[in-house]
């Protein structure tokens, strides 16, 4: 299976990155191809709401930035994993810009190979996930009709714990 992970953490060695790597450690030996895009290290502008993609662009965004790399991988992906630390009850701003740019990638329909989605979230508190979950449910499960492969969270002392990382390795290894 071809898996695209969008890592929205600006910390190269942070909790979210550790969770993404644990997932990858399980998925790759199980025969999956995992492409991780560290979106905070990329130059990706927010959606301009210009409607070019829905008119003259026929699904192509007018902006030519690092999002083109994401679009190329998204066209090949069967599963999308959205990974982010929680900032103010939602995903990171850098990842939000990327997800807003799905406006063109999901026109006139979702990428044809994309069938499944999962989410990996890290926070300092267990009661911080509602904003991220609202977007995941509405945008990816309901609107795009993707199959929910699960939401994996870690908060406080769970971050970086051997049991949480083992859970993510098992998730990656068990994907079908």
C-alpha positions as CSV (number, residue, x, y, z in Angstrom):
1,X,0.0,0.0,0.0
2,X,1.2,3.5,-0.7
3,X,0.9,5.7,2.3
4,X,1.4,9.5,2.5
5,X,2.1,10.9,6.0
6,X,1.7,14.7,6.4
7,X,3.7,15.6,9.5
8,X,2.6,19.0,10.8
9,X,5.2,19.3,13.6
10,X,7.8,22.0,13.3
11,X,10.0,20.1,15.8
12,X,12.4,17.7,14.0
13,X,12.8,15.5,17.1
14,X,9.4,16.1,18.8
15,X,6.7,13.8,20.0
16,X,4.7,13.9,16.8
17,X,7.8,13.0,14.7
18,X,8.5,10.1,17.1
19,X,5.0,8.8,16.6
20,X,5.3,9.1,12.8
21,X,8.6,7.2,12.8
22,X,7.1,4.4,15.0
23,X,4.3,4.1,12.5
24,X,6.7,4.0,9.7
25,X,8.9,1.4,11.5
26,X,5.8,-0.9,11.5
27,X,4.5,-0.2,8.0
28,X,7.6,-0.5,5.9
29,X,8.6,-4.0,7.0
30,X,5.0,-5.0,6.4
31,X,5.5,-4.1,2.7
32,X,4.0,-0.7,2.6
33,X,5.6,2.3,0.9
34,X,5.6,5.3,3.3
35,X,6.3,8.8,2.1
36,X,6.6,11.3,5.0
37,X,6.3,15.0,4.2
38,X,7.5,17.3,6.9
39,X,5.3,20.1,5.8
40,X,6.8,22.6,8.3
41,X,10.1,22.4,6.4
42,X,8.4,23.2,3.1
43,X,7.4,26.5,1.5
44,X,3.6,26.1,1.1
45,X,1.3,29.1,1.0
46,X,-2.3,29.2,2.2
47,X,-5.2,28.9,-0.2
48,X,-5.8,32.1,-2.1
49,X,-9.5,31.4,-2.6
50,X,-9.1,32.6,-6.2
51,X,-11.1,29.7,-7.6
52,X,-8.5,29.1,-10.4
53,X,-8.5,25.4,-9.6
54,X,-12.2,25.2,-10.0
55,X,-12.3,27.2,-13.3
56,X,-9.4,27.6,-15.7
57,X,-7.1,25.3,-13.7
58,X,-9.4,22.2,-13.9
59,X,-8.3,21.0,-10.5
60,X,-4.7,22.4,-10.6
61,X,-3.7,25.1,-8.1
62,X,-2.4,28.4,-9.5
63,X,0.4,28.5,-6.8
64,X,3.6,26.8,-7.8
65,X,5.3,26.0,-4.5
66,X,6.3,22.9,-2.5
67,X,2.7,21.9,-2.5
68,X,3.3,20.4,-5.9
69,X,5.4,17.7,-4.2
70,X,2.5,16.9,-1.9
71,X,0.0,16.8,-4.8
72,X,2.3,14.3,-6.7
73,X,2.4,12.0,-3.7
74,X,-1.3,12.4,-3.0
75,X,-2.2,11.3,-6.5
76,X,-0.4,8.0,-5.8
77,X,-1.5,7.5,-2.2
78,X,-4.0,4.9,-1.1
79,X,-3.9,6.0,2.5
80,X,-3.4,9.4,4.0
81,X,-2.1,9.9,7.6
82,X,-2.4,13.3,9.1
83,X,0.0,13.9,12.0
84,X,0.2,17.0,14.2
85,X,0.8,18.4,17.6
86,X,-2.2,20.1,19.0
87,X,-2.0,23.9,19.0
88,X,-4.9,25.7,20.5
89,X,-7.3,22.7,20.1
90,X,-6.4,22.1,16.5
91,X,-3.6,21.0,14.1
92,X,-0.6,23.2,13.5
93,X,-1.0,26.2,11.2
94,X,1.5,24.9,8.7
95,X,-0.5,21.7,8.3
96,X,-3.7,23.6,8.1
97,X,-2.3,25.5,5.0
98,X,-1.6,22.1,3.4
99,X,-5.0,20.8,4.1
100,X,-6.7,24.0,2.8
101,X,-4.8,23.4,-0.4
102,X,-6.6,20.1,-0.8
103,X,-9.4,22.3,-2.2
104,X,-7.9,21.9,-5.6
105,X,-6.7,18.3,-5.1
106,X,-10.3,17.2,-4.2
107,X,-11.8,18.8,-7.4
108,X,-13.9,17.5,-9.0
109,X,-13.5,14.5,-6.8
110,X,-10.9,13.0,-4.4
111,X,-7.7,11.6,-5.8
112,X,-8.7,8.3,-7.4
113,X,-6.4,5.9,-5.4
114,X,-7.1,7.5,-2.0
115,X,-9.3,5.2,0.0
116,X,-8.3,5.5,3.7
117,X,-7.2,8.0,6.3
118,X,-5.8,8.0,9.8
119,X,-4.7,10.6,12.3
120,X,-1.8,10.9,14.8
121,X,-2.0,13.6,17.4
122,X,0.2,14.7,20.2
123,X,-0.7,17.1,23.0
124,X,0.0,18.1,26.6
125,X,-3.6,17.3,27.7
126,X,-6.2,14.6,27.0
127,X,-9.0,17.0,26.3
128,X,-7.5,19.0,23.5
129,X,-8.4,17.0,20.4
130,X,-11.9,18.3,19.5
131,X,-10.9,20.8,16.8
132,X,-8.6,18.4,15.0
133,X,-11.2,15.6,15.2
134,X,-13.9,17.9,13.8
135,X,-11.8,18.6,10.7
136,X,-10.8,14.9,10.3
137,X,-14.4,13.7,10.5
138,X,-15.9,16.4,8.3
139,X,-13.2,16.9,5.7
140,X,-11.8,13.4,5.3
141,X,-14.3,10.8,6.4
142,X,-17.5,12.6,5.5
143,X,-16.7,14.8,2.5
144,X,-14.0,12.7,0.8
145,X,-15.6,9.4,2.0
146,X,-12.4,7.9,3.2
147,X,-12.4,4.8,5.4
148,X,-11.3,5.6,9.0
149,X,-8.2,3.6,9.9
150,X,-8.1,5.1,13.3
151,X,-7.0,8.1,15.4
152,X,-4.0,7.7,17.6
153,X,-3.3,10.2,20.4
154,X,-0.7,10.8,23.0
155,X,-0.8,13.4,25.7
156,X,1.5,14.3,28.6
157,X,3.5,11.3,29.8
158,X,2.2,9.1,27.0
159,X,4.3,11.1,24.5
160,X,7.3,9.0,23.6
161,X,6.3,6.2,25.9
162,X,7.3,2.7,24.8
163,X,3.7,1.5,24.9
164,X,2.5,4.3,22.7
165,X,5.3,3.8,20.2
166,X,4.6,0.1,20.2
167,X,0.9,0.8,19.5
168,X,1.9,2.9,16.4
169,X,4.3,0.3,15.2
170,X,1.5,-2.3,15.4
171,X,-0.9,0.0,13.6
172,X,1.6,0.4,10.7
173,X,2.3,-3.3,10.6
174,X,-1.4,-4.2,10.6
175,X,-2.6,-2.0,7.8
176,X,-4.3,-3.9,5.0
